[in-house]
């Protein structure tokens, strides 16, 4: 039933890295080899999970929480929803301190008003993800002491709520917490805006992404890719700034909006589009087979679908931006100025 709190298993890391030996014996390692004083502790993964602690190579066994999801993921999900709940009245309150802006906001139609209020929690969430996930994806770790985040099931999936690597100044929260934060934000944002105003495509995007992240948290897989896609919120900050400027009355042809548009275009291409070929290549040549072997055909097919949808949406949005940028440079962007100035939809 339960693992004793002091039960620490000191198997060598060679069983839990990406070596050929690990690939041959991963299943056996997870289900058979973990024995403490002659008693087998693990019978079925993931009802028990082994967690790489920060400064040593021993592994601890502990009970999973609700429906097999890590506690850190559930705490992150709650935190994401709470951030949305706090940001909604906070954004309205902050707006009230700027009379001219408030006058324009009060004149917005219901859909536009909700999308304006959503700029607050969208930007807050984006900043948290940028600060929190950068080092997980782009930082370097001391391989003798720190867990390396990977996309492999179980191996390279850190469920710790707090870690002593990464996380920047965000109190050292671990990568699974930020996965939950993303899910909580998506669900709360979808509920707040509602299907009528969010639209079918973005509603499907929000709930599908939430399901994908939850599935991978349950299966302990694809953690690095999840953090990489969460870091893509970097471009959202500039998109939201552009929309704020338009709402405040700046014209789309003004210098500050034009500059913000170009920065948004550049960052979107850098963090969202540029990595796509490598994501597809790694999935097609390596990670699909690993997920298929470890988690089964269902999760492998579902993850393939999610990655395909992600690639399609990012490519579609970027092609639309290229078209608008070409129109701006060529002087043909004025025809849809009114529509551009009232765009409020997020590209999360």
Buried (B, 14 or more C-beta within 10 A) or exposed (E): EEBEEEBBBEBEEEBBBBEEEBBEBBEEBBEEEBEBEEEEBBEEBBEBBBBBBBEEBEBBBBEBEEEBBBBBBBBBBEBBBEBBBEBBEBBBEEBEEEEEBBEBBEEBEEBBBBBBBBBBBBBBBBBBBBBBBBBBBEBEBEEEEBBBBBBBBBBBBBBBBEBEBBBBEBEBBBBBBBBBBBBBBBBBBBEBBEEEBBBEEBBBBBBBBBBBBBBBBBBBBBBBBBBBBBBBBBBBBBBBBBBBBBBEEBBBEEEEBBEBBBBBBEBBBEBBBEBBEEBBEBBEEEBBEBBBEBBEEEBBEBBBEBBEBBBEBBEEBBEEBEEBBEBBEEEEBEEEEEEBBBBBBBBB
